[in-house]
Amino acid sequence: MSTEPLPAVPAATPEVVEIERALTRITYLSTRARQHERLMALAGVPLDRAAVALLRQVADSEPLRPGELAQRLGVEASHVTRTVQQLQRSGHVTRVPDPDDRRAQRIELTDAGREAVHRVRDAGARGMQLALGEWKPEELRQLATLFHRMVDDFLAYAVEDEPGPQPGESVSSGRAV
């Protein structure tokens, strides 16, 4: 993490303040341990939050080197190493040679890993369907469009803000991660 001061930005508008408050609330609700346990019970997938986050990331962009996973998840490489070992033991991921550098390995989902991600996402979507069941289809489309736009803008800002190589760029350090 950078300790450099943030660039000067204008004060947040009342609308942005309300969006930040709503995101804080939804983040809190969705990351509570009890919510995770409920989701895992519905999905029939007995994995902790770190393991599920890693599986979801690999499913969205597999296969990745452990260092790339750590960067994308915003955690230390040692956390990814432990979680990958746990997921290997449970049969959800496997290590495969990196086609660009045979000394390195990438993490890939197994059939069991793909099934676990599918079940977790399905259980989450069903819960969201219940919560948003009274919304009109047009409202849901608009929300989905705006959410994707917001995430894309957050990612673009984060990429511009972070020094060094970004996801997808190669690192020429010679080290296999």
Steps between C-alpha positions, in 0.01 A plus 500: 500500500617848416550754776506790258235767563186477292469754220287804575142427401190709537266430789259213436154593384204394717418232239849352521483506880175302487648249253801451729267445797293246308811314381633492856173350620482236227867412544446453872191288445659284231828439685361402839610156612140395565402600143792301358405193705138528383608528136735202532223294662261587215767418243615186681860623478696483828769760423617809686475852356862512382460173310178614334654835400796318345277251315287782362809690380647194330163421340485850354852499357663163530771385507710749698831494683469522879663845497242625249223360719642678804514828310146469368363403841700770677663258745849381584641215290530282812120515544450379145755222549318368808159526336621329181644216710165464679312499169742248348444264795123533457527438125374843386818622325811359347834647399593492132822606326504858377522476119704823494752388764524130582666582834180670616161352573147625455195417705213337315156388612418131499154372412421507873619862517285604204201325657561673836518843334182425304316395817618804699404740220164329451420519873603866507292584193195322646536701821531820302195402294300473822625838623433674166187305406277807512721704266389551140719341229595845366613609849713187528657560157575860592653397835714232333621745235586766756672250732719371217583855399591589858722194542672571168563860609632384840735257326619764254571739786678231703719405202597862437569549871724194554869510412669207332370222275125453478303175466575353162839671467811288518755540775857461382648427840597149397328358808230240472215584730 
